[in-house]
Amino acid sequence: MQDHPNSDLKRFFKKFVLLLLVLIILDFAVGKTLKFLFFKEKLNSTTYVMNTTTADFLVFGSSRASRHYVPAVFEKKFNTTFYNCGRDASKMIYSLAAMSAVLERYRPKHIVLELDPDDFANSEENSLSMLLPYRDNPAVANFIKYNSRFERFKLMSQIYPYNSMIGDIIMGNLSSHKAGFGIDVEGYLKFDDMMDNQPVKPFKYEKLIQQRVNILDDFLSQLHRRGIKITVVISPIYFTFAPRNQVVTIMGSFCKKYSNVSFVNYENDPRFFDHTLFHDDLHMNDIGAHKFSEDLADKLIKN
């Protein structure tokens, strides 16, 4: 006697539900294990910045922050504690998220944001994976949405926040120096080598993404309401720039709009058009970083 078609459908549905339950349980178990291993890594710089540091002087930004700001210089000049919160392979939204997490814990005396000259022209869609493990932090959650429009659905998975770093989690390579980026000294990662001598090229501007301008505008507005001062800096770079370029114009308007915002711009500074100070055309080496840090610290003290 043949089974009724409805019986086959019921068996298929039961198997599908069972498989779905198994996948949910596996996702939960593996995800929780990855989370435990991720936050167990004490040398993870992002976790340290968001959850632990209490330094009076903090710098946020991309690899141009982690490579350009020498802690010892600022500590000596300001007679205070310093931590370099810059992260290689990151951009503006990551920096604002990390800063938000810190400001929910305490209020540093000095805050600097290193702004890349192309920060308003580069989307960070699908490049914010380093923020995903911190999705439970309310200060960070608001920035994760910029990773993709489907992020809230992807985050239903417990494994998803760790997808891009499973290998590093298992091998214990979450810290900057273990990942081969250099020796981490209070967040500072130095370059010792020197770029070849070459002409200084003009910087090529990409089209502005207005949303990114708005994101920084909104963040600076929040800091203004809370009475938190911030200095935005474009550190030396081996390019020439149009005097009134789009980034300088935008930052000038922000300084007028918000009394808590200062802007220090090293674009076209002839003192740094020296290849012996650079690792490549975007990043200074340790010699250049010391020279820049000394000069910026003096500027901040004077102001």
Number of C-alpha atoms within 10 A of each C-alpha: 3 4 7 8 8 9 10 11 11 11 11 12 12 12 12 12 12 12 12 12 12 12 12 14 13 14 17 16 14 14 19 14 13 22 18 12 14 22 16 13 16 11 17 18 23 21 20 17 22 23 14 12 20 18 18 18 20 24 25 28 30 22 21 27 29 27 26 28 35 26 21 19 20 21 16 13 14 16 11 14 19 26 25 27 28 31 23 15 13 18 26 23 24 26 21 21 23 25 23 20 20 22 15 13 13 12 14 18 14 18 17 22 23 26 23 22 19 16 20 24 18 15 17 18 13 12 16 19 20 16 22 21 20 22 15 9 16 13 19 24 17 12 20 23 15 18 19 14 12 10 15 13 8 13 14 12 13 22 22 17 22 20 13 12 16 17 12 15 19 12 10 17 18 22 18 20 17 16 11 9 13 15 14 17 15 18 26 26 27 23 21 14 15 17 16 12 10 10 11 14 11 11 14 11 14 12 10 16 13 10 12 19 16 12 16 17 16 12 13 22 18 12 17 17 10 10 11 19 18 20 17 20 22 19 26 26 25 26 17 16 16 13 10 10 11 17 20 18 11 14 21 15 11 19 16 11 14 16 13 19 20 19 17 17 14 15 21 16 14 10 10 20 18 15 20 17 26 27 22 17 17 14 24 32 22 23 18 25 27 20 18 23 20 18 12 19 18 14 11 14 9 7 7
